[in-house]
Amino acid sequence: MTPQAAETIALSALAWLAGHDELWPVFMGSTGADVTNLRAQAQDPEFLAAVLDFILMDDAWITECTAALEQKPEVLARARAALPGGAQMHWT
């Protein structure tokens, strides 16, 4: 997956979060995101990585989000891996 495709998926996931009345305030509080500069933050690949990190914390959120996006659940993890900080560390 390219970084550009990952950003597109993350933006779609952000839109899903914004429409989720129960999760949106939790996300905003946990990331420290600010509504006044959300548009600028949405252009930042690191912020988009945080969007995916948040959703990937809960299997139910993954299922709901990917169903709404008409994607397979593993697409979020693949998108996250393509964004900054997403490379898996190998300690051996």
Sequence and secondary structure as in RCSB ss.txt:
>XXXX:A:sequence
MTPQAAETIALSALAWLAGHDELWPVFMGSTGADVTNLRAQAQDPEFLAAVLDFILMDDAWITECTAALEQKPEV
LARARAALPGGAQMHWT
>XXXX:A:secstr
  HHHHHHHHHHHHHHHHT TTHHHHHHHHHT  GGGHHHHTT HHHHHHHHHHHTT HHHHHHHHHHHT  THH
HHHHHHHSTT S     
